[in-house]
Amino acid sequence: MGNKPKPEHDTFDQFMEAERGRLQEHASGKMARALGHALPGESQEELERIAAEDQRLAQEGLVKLKVGEQIHYKHIEELTREDRTARMEAEREEVDWLMNRLRLRKERSR
């Protein structure tokens, strides 16, 4: 009785629910808000392009996957359990980049 594994669909369903929520946030402009203004050495136009592209992809239902150094996009409804690692790696890279920008912004405001 205690040896019964949990159904795999439980965690995948939770993953998909979280991904749909994340996609909605990005479709409504989350990246633009996260990026804010350009830091010294950055181009505001490039940041705006990145934010607009992120928003467009999200509105189309596309999520980023990272396998090795390769970036791929896949419609959210086509994600499989096997895509979770690549999806999380792409998200981790994006969060790391944003956190580094935030750290730099804080250092320069001192």
N, CA, C and O atoms as a printed pandas DataFrame, in Angstrom:
     atom_number atom_name residue_name chain_id  residue_number  x_coord  y_coord  z_coord
0              1         N          MET        A               1    0.814   -1.195    0.000
1              2        CA          MET        A               1    0.000    0.000    0.000
2              3         C          MET        A               1    0.861    1.264    0.000
3              4         O          MET        A               1    0.576    2.194   -0.754
4              5         N          GLY        A               2    1.897    1.318    0.820
5              6        CA          GLY        A               2    2.776    2.472    0.868
6              7         C          GLY        A               2    3.754    2.532   -0.289
7              8         O          GLY        A               2    4.429    3.547   -0.462
8              9         N          ASN        A               3    3.853    1.484   -1.083
9             10        CA          ASN        A               3    4.788    1.432   -2.201
10            11         C          ASN        A               3    4.210    2.000   -3.477
11            12         O          ASN        A               3    4.926    2.143   -4.468
12            13         N          LYS        A               4    2.951    2.322   -3.475
13            14        CA          LYS        A               4    2.298    2.808   -4.686
14            15         C          LYS        A               4    2.821    4.181   -5.080
15            16         O          LYS        A               4    2.710    5.127   -4.300
16            17         N          PRO        A               5    3.392    4.310   -6.278
17            18        CA          PRO        A               5    3.856    5.641   -6.706
18            19         C          PRO        A               5    2.664    6.543   -7.008
19            20         O          PRO        A               5    1.582    6.082   -7.372
20            21         N          LYS        A               6    2.895    7.831   -6.845
21            22        CA          LYS        A               6    1.855    8.810   -7.191
22            23         C          LYS        A               6    1.673    8.820   -8.701
23            24         O          LYS        A               6    2.634    8.614   -9.443
24            25         N          PRO        A               7    0.468    9.053   -9.156
25            26        CA          PRO        A               7    0.274    9.134  -10.613
26            27         C          PRO        A               7    1.128   10.257  -11.191
27            28         O          PRO        A               7    1.165   11.361  -10.647
28            29         N          GLU        A               8    1.808    9.971  -12.288
29            30        CA          GLU        A               8    2.704   10.947  -12.908
30            31         C          GLU        A               8    1.955   12.169  -13.415
31            32         O          GLU        A               8    2.521   13.260  -13.476
32            33         N          HIS        A               9    0.676   11.998  -13.782
33            34        CA          HIS        A               9   -0.075   13.121  -14.331
34            35         C          HIS        A               9   -0.293   14.227  -13.312
35            36         O          HIS        A               9   -0.493   15.380  -13.696
36            37         N          ASP        A              10   -0.260   13.909  -12.025
37            38        CA          ASP        A              10   -0.452   14.942  -11.005
38            39         C          ASP        A              10    0.598   16.042  -11.134
39            40         O          ASP        A              10    0.253   17.223  -11.186
40            41         N          THR        A              11    1.867   15.669  -11.186
41            42        CA          THR        A              11    2.916   16.677  -11.260
42            43         C          THR        A              11    2.932   17.353  -12.631
43            44         O          THR        A              11    3.210   18.548  -12.728
44            45         N          PHE        A              12    2.641   16.607  -13.674
45            46        CA          PHE        A              12    2.617   17.223  -15.006
46            47         C          PHE        A              12    1.460   18.214  -15.107
47            48         O          PHE        A              12    1.610   19.290  -15.687
48            49         N          ASP        A              13    0.318   17.858  -14.550
49            50        CA          ASP        A              13   -0.813   18.794  -14.556
50            51         C          ASP        A              13   -0.458   20.074  -13.808
51            52         O          ASP        A              13   -0.806   21.167  -14.254
52            53         N          GLN        A              14    0.224   19.951  -12.690
53            54        CA          GLN        A              14    0.645   21.127  -11.921
54            55         C          GLN        A              14    1.654   21.950  -12.717
55            56         O          GLN        A              14    1.590   23.180  -12.731
56            57         N          PHE        A              15    2.575   21.273  -13.371
57            58        CA          PHE        A              15    3.565   21.944  -14.208
58            59         C          PHE        A              15    2.865   22.747  -15.305
59            60         O          PHE        A              15    3.186   23.913  -15.532
60            61         N          MET        A              16    1.911   22.113  -15.980
61            62        CA          MET        A              16    1.202   22.781  -17.073
62            63         C          MET        A              16    0.380   23.964  -16.557
63            64         O          MET        A              16    0.311   25.000  -17.218
64            65         N          GLU        A              17   -0.229   23.822  -15.411
65            66        CA          GLU        A              17   -0.988   24.933  -14.829
66            67         C          GLU        A              17   -0.065   26.117  -14.547
67            68         O          GLU        A              17   -0.413   27.263  -14.832
68            69         N          ALA        A              18    1.103   25.838  -13.990
69            70        CA          ALA        A              18    2.080   26.899  -13.707
70            71         C          ALA        A              18    2.572   27.534  -15.007
71            72         O          ALA        A              18    2.726   28.754  -15.075
72            73         N          GLU        A              19    2.818   26.735  -16.026
73            74        CA          GLU        A              19    3.278   27.257  -17.315
74            75         C          GLU        A              19    2.222   28.134  -17.973
75            76         O          GLU        A              19    2.551   29.165  -18.559
76            77         N          ARG        A              20    0.977   27.740  -17.884
77            78        CA          ARG        A              20   -0.102   28.574  -18.461
78            79         C          ARG        A              20   -0.181   29.920  -17.746
79            80         O          ARG        A              20   -0.388   30.954  -18.382
80            81         N          GLY        A              21   -0.018   29.908  -16.429
81            82        CA          GLY        A              21   -0.018   31.159  -15.671
82            83         C          GLY        A              21    1.158   32.038  -16.047
83            84         O          GLY        A              21    1.006   33.249  -16.213
84            85         N          ARG        A              22    2.334   31.433  -16.184
85            86        CA          ARG        A              22    3.532   32.172  -16.576
86            87         C          ARG        A              22    3.364   32.765  -17.965
87            88         O          ARG        A              22    3.758   33.905  -18.213
88            89         N          LEU        A              23    2.783   31.994  -18.861
89            90        CA          LEU        A              23    2.563   32.462  -20.231
90            91         C          LEU        A              23    1.613   33.664  -20.243
91            92         O          LEU        A              23    1.838   34.620  -20.986
92            93         N          GLN        A              24    0.567   33.623  -19.436
93            94        CA          GLN        A              24   -0.368   34.759  -19.349
94            95         C          GLN        A              24    0.337   36.008  -18.840
95            96         O          GLN        A              24    0.101   37.108  -19.340
96            97         N          GLU        A              25    1.207   35.836  -17.843
97            98        CA          GLU        A              25    1.954   36.980  -17.311
98            99         C          GLU        A              25    2.838   37.605  -18.385
99           100         O          GLU        A              25    2.890   38.827  -18.519
100          101         N          HIS        A              26    3.523   36.776  -19.139
101          102        CA          HIS        A              26    4.404   37.283  -20.193
102          103         C          HIS        A              26    3.588   37.907  -21.331
103          104         O          HIS        A              26    4.015   38.896  -21.926
104          105         N          ALA        A              27    2.433   37.345  -21.631
105          106        CA          ALA        A              27    1.569   37.900  -22.679
106          107         C          ALA        A              27    1.059   39.281  -22.288
107          108         O          ALA        A              27    0.733   40.091  -23.156
108          109         N          SER        A              28    0.989   39.555  -20.991
109          110        CA          SER        A              28    0.520   40.864  -20.541
110          111         C          SER        A              28    1.666   41.849  -20.293
111          112         O          SER        A              28    1.438   42.936  -19.762
112          113         N          GLY        A              29    2.911   41.478  -20.675
113          114        CA          GLY        A              29    4.013   42.429  -20.598
114          115         C          GLY        A              29    4.929   42.306  -19.406
115          116         O          GLY        A              29    5.603   43.273  -19.049
116          117         N          LYS        A              30    4.973   41.148  -18.781
117          118        CA          LYS        A              30    5.816   40.963  -17.598
118          119         C          LYS        A              30    7.293   41.259  -17.875
119          120         O          LYS        A              30    7.972   41.857  -17.041
120          121         N          MET        A              31    7.784   40.848  -19.027
121          122        CA          MET        A              31    9.205   41.050  -19.331
122          123         C          MET        A              31    9.541   42.540  -19.397
123          124         O          MET        A              31   10.573   42.967  -18.882
124          125         N          ALA        A              32    8.679   43.324  -20.026
125          126        CA          ALA        A              32    8.932   44.768  -20.114
126          127         C          ALA        A              32    9.021   45.383  -18.723
127          128         O          ALA        A              32    9.887   46.218  -18.463
128          129         N          ARG        A              33    8.131   44.971  -17.836
129          130        CA          ARG        A              33    8.158   45.496  -16.471
130          131         C          ARG        A              33    9.417   45.038  -15.736
131          132         O          ARG        A              33   10.003   45.801  -14.967
132          133         N          ALA        A              34    9.829   43.798  -15.972
133          134        CA          ALA        A              34   11.022   43.265  -15.302
134          135         C          ALA        A              34   12.293   43.949  -15.794
135          136         O          ALA        A              34   13.222   44.166  -15.017
136          137         N          LEU        A              35   12.338   44.290  -17.077
137          138        CA          LEU        A              35   13.541   44.896  -17.643
138          139         C          LEU        A              35   13.714   46.345  -17.221
139          140         O          LEU        A              35   14.828   46.787  -16.938
140          141         N          GLY        A              36   12.616   47.082  -17.178
141          142        CA          GLY        A              36   12.726   48.488  -16.813
142          143         C          GLY        A              36   13.566   49.273  -17.791
143          144         O          GLY        A              36   13.469   49.082  -19.004
144          145         N          HIS        A              37   14.394   50.161  -17.257
145          146        CA          HIS        A              37   15.229   51.022  -18.090
146          147         C          HIS        A              37   16.599   50.405  -18.320
147          148         O          HIS        A              37   17.076   49.597  -17.523
148          149         N          ALA        A              38   17.215   50.796  -19.411
149          150        CA          ALA        A              38   18.541   50.284  -19.769
150          151         C          ALA        A              38   19.574   50.696  -18.733
151          152         O          ALA        A              38   19.548   51.804  -18.198
152          153         N          LEU        A              39   20.478   49.772  -18.471
153          154        CA          LEU        A              39   21.619   50.062  -17.627
154          155         C          LEU        A              39   22.716   50.655  -18.497
155          156         O          LEU        A              39   22.667   50.522  -19.720
156          157         N          PRO        A              40   23.700   51.303  -17.898
157          158        CA          PRO        A              40   24.808   51.814  -18.705
158          159         C          PRO        A              40   25.398   50.697  -19.568
159          160         O          PRO        A              40   25.667   49.596  -19.088
160          161         N          GLY        A              41   25.587   51.003  -20.829
161          162        CA          GLY        A              41   26.125   50.028  -21.755
162          163         C          GLY        A              41   25.058   49.200  -22.464
163          164         O          GLY        A              41   25.369   48.448  -23.387
164          165         N          GLU        A              42   23.809   49.332  -22.041
165          166        CA          GLU        A              42   22.706   48.628  -22.692
166          167         C          GLU        A              42   21.956   49.584  -23.607
167          168         O          GLU        A              42   22.030   50.803  -23.453
168          169         N          SER        A              43   21.248   49.019  -24.542
169          170        CA          SER        A              43   20.422   49.803  -25.448
170          171         C          SER        A              43   18.956   49.679  -25.028
171          172         O          SER        A              43   18.428   48.572  -24.927
172          173         N          GLN        A              44   18.302   50.817  -24.785
173          174        CA          GLN        A              44   16.881   50.781  -24.430
174          175         C          GLN        A              44   16.072   50.170  -25.576
175          176         O          GLN        A              44   15.110   49.439  -25.341
176          177         N          GLU        A              45   16.463   50.469  -26.807
177          178        CA          GLU        A              45   15.755   49.917  -27.964
178          179         C          GLU        A              45   15.854   48.396  -27.987
179          180         O          GLU        A              45   14.880   47.713  -28.304
180          181         N          GLU        A              46   17.031   47.864  -27.652
181          182        CA          GLU        A              46   17.216   46.407  -27.621
182          183         C          GLU        A              46   16.367   45.778  -26.513
183          184         O          GLU        A              46   15.771   44.720  -26.718
184          185         N          LEU        A              47   16.308   46.413  -25.351
185          186        CA          LEU        A              47   15.464   45.904  -24.270
186          187         C          LEU        A              47   13.996   45.911  -24.681
187          188         O          LEU        A              47   13.257   44.972  -24.387
188          189         N          GLU        A              48   13.581   46.970  -25.358
189          190        CA          GLU        A              48   12.191   47.044  -25.821
190          191         C          GLU        A              48   11.911   45.967  -26.862
191          192         O          GLU        A              48   10.819   45.400  -26.895
192          193         N          ARG        A              49   12.893   45.685  -27.708
193          194        CA          ARG        A              49   12.732   44.621  -28.704
194          195         C          ARG        A              49   12.599   43.255  -28.018
195          196         O          ARG        A              49   11.747   42.448  -28.390
196          197         N          ILE        A              50   13.445   43.005  -27.018
197          198        CA          ILE        A              50   13.394   41.751  -26.265
198          199         C          ILE        A              50   12.031   41.595  -25.599
199          200         O          ILE        A              50   11.425   40.525  -25.658
200          201         N          ALA        A              51   11.548   42.667  -24.966
201          202        CA          ALA        A              51   10.253   42.616  -24.275
202          203         C          ALA        A              51    9.105   42.389  -25.253
203          204         O          ALA        A              51    8.199   41.602  -24.978
204          205         N          ALA        A              52    9.140   43.077  -26.394
205          206        CA          ALA        A              52    8.073   42.922  -27.395
206          207         C          ALA        A              52    8.063   41.505  -27.963
207          208         O          ALA        A              52    6.999   40.921  -28.166
208          209         N          GLU        A              53    9.239   40.961  -28.216
209          210        CA          GLU        A              53    9.344   39.589  -28.742
210          211         C          GLU        A              53    8.837   38.584  -27.715
211          212         O          GLU        A              53    8.122   37.646  -28.067
212          213         N          ASP        A              54    9.198   38.769  -26.458
213          214        CA          ASP        A              54    8.732   37.894  -25.386
214          215         C          ASP        A              54    7.208   37.930  -25.299
215          216         O          ASP        A              54    6.565   36.889  -25.165
216          217         N          GLN        A              55    6.638   39.123  -25.376
217          218        CA          GLN        A              55    5.196   39.278  -25.297
218          219         C          GLN        A              55    4.510   38.629  -26.508
219          220         O          GLN        A              55    3.495   37.950  -26.357
220          221         N          ARG        A              56    5.062   38.838  -27.694
221          222        CA          ARG        A              56    4.480   38.257  -28.909
222          223         C          ARG        A              56    4.480   36.737  -28.846
223          224         O          ARG        A              56    3.469   36.100  -29.139
224          225         N          LEU        A              57    5.610   36.158  -28.464
225          226        CA          LEU        A              57    5.710   34.704  -28.370
226          227         C          LEU        A              57    4.699   34.156  -27.367
227          228         O          LEU        A              57    4.036   33.151  -27.624
228          229         N          ALA        A              58    4.589   34.826  -26.227
229          230        CA          ALA        A              58    3.638   34.383  -25.203
230          231         C          ALA        A              58    2.199   34.485  -25.709
231          232         O          ALA        A              58    1.391   33.589  -25.466
232          233         N          GLN        A              59    1.882   35.558  -26.400
233          234        CA          GLN        A              59    0.531   35.710  -26.934
234          235         C          GLN        A              59    0.208   34.623  -27.960
235          236         O          GLN        A              59   -0.953   34.257  -28.142
236          237         N          GLU        A              60    1.243   34.114  -28.627
237          238        CA          GLU        A              60    1.060   33.025  -29.593
238          239         C          GLU        A              60    1.064   31.657  -28.913
239          240         O          GLU        A              60    0.867   30.634  -29.569
240          241         N          GLY        A              61    1.287   31.641  -27.597
241          242        CA          GLY        A              61    1.282   30.383  -26.855
242          243         C          GLY        A              61    2.585   29.616  -26.929
243          244         O          GLY        A              61    2.622   28.422  -26.629
244          245         N          LEU        A              62    3.667   30.294  -27.327
245          246        CA          LEU        A              62    4.956   29.620  -27.479
246          247         C          LEU        A              62    5.806   29.775  -26.226
247          248         O          LEU        A              62    5.900   30.861  -25.653
248          249         N          VAL        A              63    6.421   28.680  -25.813
249          250        CA          VAL        A              63    7.328   28.691  -24.666
250          251         C          VAL        A              63    8.722   28.317  -25.135
251          252         O          VAL        A              63    8.894   27.602  -26.123
252          253         N          LYS        A              64    9.705   28.810  -24.412
253          254        CA          LYS        A              64   11.107   28.582  -24.762
254          255         C          LYS        A              64   11.604   27.304  -24.093
255          256         O          LYS        A              64   11.331   27.044  -22.921
256          257         N          LEU        A              65   12.340   26.519  -24.872
257          258        CA          LEU        A              65   12.994   25.316  -24.366
258          259         C          LEU        A              65   14.488   25.457  -24.627
259          260         O          LEU        A              65   14.892   26.002  -25.654
260          261         N          LYS        A              66   15.301   24.971  -23.712
261          262        CA          LYS        A              66   16.749   25.019  -23.911
262          263         C          LYS        A              66   17.315   23.617  -23.740
263          264         O          LYS        A              66   17.199   22.999  -22.681
264          265         N          VAL        A              67   17.926   23.140  -24.809
265          266        CA          VAL        A              67   18.582   21.831  -24.798
266          267         C          VAL        A              67   20.043   22.074  -25.147
267          268         O          VAL        A              67   20.367   22.432  -26.279
268          269         N          GLY        A              68   20.915   21.879  -24.179
269          270        CA          GLY        A              68   22.317   22.223  -24.372
270          271         C          GLY        A              68   22.409   23.721  -24.570
271          272         O          GLY        A              68   21.974   24.490  -23.711
272          273         N          GLU        A              69   22.968   24.144  -25.688
273          274        CA          GLU        A              69   23.048   25.567  -26.009
274          275         C          GLU        A              69   21.975   25.973  -27.012
275          276         O          GLU        A              69   21.894   27.139  -27.398
276          277         N          GLN        A              70   21.165   25.031  -27.428
277          278        CA          GLN        A              70   20.128   25.273  -28.435
278          279         C          GLN        A              70   18.837   25.772  -27.784
279          280         O          GLN        A              70   18.386   25.230  -26.775
280          281         N          ILE        A              71   18.253   26.813  -28.380
281          282        CA          ILE        A              71   16.959   27.340  -27.942
282          283         C          ILE        A              71   15.920   26.936  -28.980
283          284         O          ILE        A              71   16.127   27.086  -30.184
284          285         N          HIS        A              72   14.804   26.423  -28.487
285          286        CA          HIS        A              72   13.681   26.031  -29.341
286          287         C          HIS        A              72   12.413   26.617  -28.751
287          288         O          HIS        A              72   12.363   26.940  -27.564
288          289         N          TYR        A              73   11.404   26.752  -29.570
289          290        CA          TYR        A              73   10.095   27.205  -29.097
290          291         C          TYR        A              73    9.066   26.149  -29.452
291          292         O          TYR        A              73    9.137   25.509  -30.502
292          293         N          LYS        A              74    8.104   25.982  -28.548
293          294        CA          LYS        A              74    7.076   24.974  -28.746
294          295         C          LYS        A              74    5.762   25.533  -28.209
295          296         O          LYS        A              74    5.747   26.245  -27.205
296          297         N          HIS        A              75    4.669   25.209  -28.878
297          298        CA          HIS        A              75    3.367   25.658  -28.381
298          299         C          HIS        A              75    3.087   24.961  -27.056
299          300         O          HIS        A              75    3.370   23.774  -26.894
300          301         N          ILE        A              76    2.540   25.699  -26.128
301          302        CA          ILE        A              76    2.324   25.171  -24.779
302          303         C          ILE        A              76    1.478   23.897  -24.789
303          304         O          ILE        A              76    1.690   23.006  -23.966
304          305         N          GLU        A              77    0.534   23.808  -25.700
305          306        CA          GLU        A              77   -0.331   22.624  -25.737
306          307         C          GLU        A              77    0.377   21.406  -26.311
307          308         O          GLU        A              77   -0.169   20.303  -26.274
308          309         N          GLU        A              78    1.573   21.584  -26.837
309          310        CA          GLU        A              78    2.347   20.465  -27.380
310          311         C          GLU        A              78    3.440   19.990  -26.422
311          312         O          GLU        A              78    4.175   19.051  -26.729
312          313         N          LEU        A              79    3.547   20.649  -25.248
313          314        CA          LEU        A              79    4.561   20.237  -24.286
314          315         C          LEU        A              79    4.280   18.825  -23.786
315          316         O          LEU        A              79    3.131   18.416  -23.621
316          317         N          THR        A              80    5.363   18.097  -23.554
317          318        CA          THR        A              80    5.261   16.746  -23.012
318          319         C          THR        A              80    6.025   16.683  -21.697
319          320         O          THR        A              80    6.751   17.612  -21.344
320          321         N          ARG        A              81    5.857   15.604  -20.991
321          322        CA          ARG        A              81    6.608   15.415  -19.751
322          323         C          ARG        A              81    8.114   15.525  -20.017
323          324         O          ARG        A              81    8.864   16.042  -19.188
324          325         N          GLU        A              82    8.537   15.042  -21.165
325          326        CA          GLU        A              82    9.949   15.054  -21.502
326          327         C          GLU        A              82   10.490   16.472  -21.728
327          328         O          GLU        A              82   11.701   16.684  -21.666
328          329         N          ASP        A              83    9.618   17.429  -21.986
329          330        CA          ASP        A              83   10.032   18.815  -22.222
330          331         C          ASP        A              83   10.277   19.590  -20.929
331          332         O          ASP        A              83   10.834   20.687  -20.969
332          333         N          ARG        A              84    9.879   19.051  -19.809
333          334        CA          ARG        A              84    9.968   19.807  -18.549
334          335         C          ARG        A              84   11.389   20.286  -18.247
335          336         O          ARG        A              84   11.583   21.447  -17.887
336          337         N          THR        A              85   12.374   19.415  -18.387
337          338        CA          THR        A              85   13.751   19.799  -18.069
338          339         C          THR        A              85   14.212   20.937  -18.973
339          340         O          THR        A              85   14.806   21.902  -18.494
340          341         N          ALA        A              86   13.944   20.834  -20.275
341          342        CA          ALA        A              86   14.349   21.882  -21.222
342          343         C          ALA        A              86   13.607   23.183  -20.931
343          344         O          ALA        A              86   14.177   24.264  -21.075
344          345         N          ARG        A              87   12.363   23.092  -20.528
345          346        CA          ARG        A              87   11.567   24.282  -20.199
346          347         C          ARG        A              87   12.137   24.954  -18.953
347          348         O          ARG        A              87   12.290   26.175  -18.912
348          349         N          MET        A              88   12.446   24.155  -17.947
349          350        CA          MET        A              88   12.983   24.713  -16.701
350          351         C          MET        A              88   14.371   25.313  -16.911
351          352         O          MET        A              88   14.715   26.313  -16.281
352          353         N          GLU        A              89   15.164   24.714  -17.786
353          354        CA          GLU        A              89   16.499   25.256  -18.079
354          355         C          GLU        A              89   16.384   26.616  -18.767
355          356         O          GLU        A              89   17.138   27.538  -18.453
356          357         N          ALA        A              90   15.450   26.740  -19.695
357          358        CA          ALA        A              90   15.245   28.030  -20.370
358          359         C          ALA        A              90   14.776   29.082  -19.367
359          360         O          ALA        A              90   15.234   30.224  -19.407
360          361         N          GLU        A              91   13.881   28.708  -18.481
361          362        CA          GLU        A              91   13.383   29.649  -17.473
362          363         C          GLU        A              91   14.500   30.036  -16.510
363          364         O          GLU        A              91   14.621   31.203  -16.138
364          365         N          ARG        A              92   15.306   29.077  -16.108
365          366        CA          ARG        A              92   16.421   29.341  -15.183
366          367         C          ARG        A              92   17.406   30.337  -15.801
367          368         O          ARG        A              92   17.878   31.249  -15.122
368          369         N          GLU        A              93   17.711   30.164  -17.075
369          370        CA          GLU        A              93   18.641   31.074  -17.752
370          371         C          GLU        A              93   18.065   32.500  -17.789
371          372         O          GLU        A              93   18.784   33.471  -17.552
372          373         N          GLU        A              94   16.782   32.614  -18.083
373          374        CA          GLU        A              94   16.141   33.931  -18.136
374          375         C          GLU        A              94   16.129   34.592  -16.765
375          376         O          GLU        A              94   16.427   35.781  -16.648
376          377         N          VAL        A              95   15.789   33.841  -15.738
377          378        CA          VAL        A              95   15.755   34.376  -14.376
378          379         C          VAL        A              95   17.152   34.798  -13.936
379          380         O          VAL        A              95   17.314   35.855  -13.325
380          381         N          ASP        A              96   18.166   33.980  -14.242
381          382        CA          ASP        A              96   19.547   34.336  -13.892
382          383         C          ASP        A              96   19.947   35.657  -14.546
383          384         O          ASP        A              96   20.558   36.510  -13.902
384          385         N          TRP        A              97   19.606   35.826  -15.819
385          386        CA          TRP        A              97   19.933   37.053  -16.542
386          387         C          TRP        A              97   19.241   38.262  -15.896
387          388         O          TRP        A              97   19.862   39.304  -15.688
388          389         N          LEU        A              98   17.958   38.109  -15.586
389          390        CA          LEU        A              98   17.213   39.210  -14.960
390          391         C          LEU        A              98   17.762   39.524  -13.567
391          392         O          LEU        A              98   17.885   40.692  -13.197
392          393         N          MET        A              99   18.088   38.495  -12.800
393          394        CA          MET        A              99   18.637   38.711  -11.453
394          395         C          MET        A              99   19.991   39.413  -11.519
395          396         O          MET        A              99   20.288   40.254  -10.670
396          397         N          ASN        A             100   20.803   39.087  -12.498
397          398        CA          ASN        A             100   22.088   39.755  -12.673
398          399         C          ASN        A             100   21.883   41.236  -12.992
399          400         O          ASN        A             100   22.602   42.087  -12.468
400          401         N          ARG        A             101   20.907   41.547  -13.844
401          402        CA          ARG        A             101   20.614   42.949  -14.158
402          403         C          ARG        A             101   20.155   43.684  -12.896
403          404         O          ARG        A             101   20.545   44.828  -12.665
404          405         N          LEU        A             102   19.333   43.029  -12.090
405          406        CA          LEU        A             102   18.850   43.640  -10.853
406          407         C          LEU        A             102   20.011   43.901   -9.891
407          408         O          LEU        A             102   20.077   44.952   -9.254
408          409         N          ARG        A             103   20.920   42.937   -9.796
409          410        CA          ARG        A             103   22.098   43.112   -8.954
410          411         C          ARG        A             103   22.935   44.298   -9.424
411          412         O          ARG        A             103   23.386   45.104   -8.611
412          413         N          LEU        A             104   23.142   44.402  -10.735
413          414        CA          LEU        A             104   23.913   45.518  -11.288
414          415         C          LEU        A             104   23.222   46.860  -11.023
415          416         O          LEU        A             104   23.875   47.853  -10.700
416          417         N          ARG        A             105   21.902   46.873  -11.162
417          418        CA          ARG        A             105   21.142   48.103  -10.919
418          419         C          ARG        A             105   21.311   48.543   -9.460
419          420         O          ARG        A             105   21.507   49.727   -9.189
420          421         N          LYS        A             106   21.236   47.605   -8.536
421          422        CA          LYS        A             106   21.386   47.929   -7.120
422          423         C          LYS        A             106   22.794   48.431   -6.818
423          424         O          LYS        A             106   22.972   49.389   -6.066
424          425         N          GLU        A             107   23.793   47.777   -7.409
425          426        CA          GLU        A             107   25.191   48.195   -7.184
426          427         C          GLU        A             107   25.422   49.621   -7.692
427          428         O          GLU        A             107   26.133   50.401   -7.057
428          429         N          ARG        A             108   24.834   49.953   -8.811
429          430        CA          ARG        A             108   25.062   51.281   -9.399
430          431         C          ARG        A             108   24.260   52.371   -8.723
431          432         O          ARG        A             108   24.561   53.553   -8.890
432          433         N          SER        A             109   23.236   51.993   -7.957
433          434        CA          SER        A             109   22.414   53.015   -7.293
434          435         C          SER        A             109   22.970   53.389   -5.925
435          436         O          SER        A             109   22.439   54.278   -5.260
436          437         N          ARG        A             110   24.026   52.721   -5.506
437          438        CA          ARG        A             110   24.618   53.026   -4.182
438          439         C          ARG        A             110   25.449   54.267   -4.210
439          440         O          ARG        A             110   26.012   54.657   -3.187
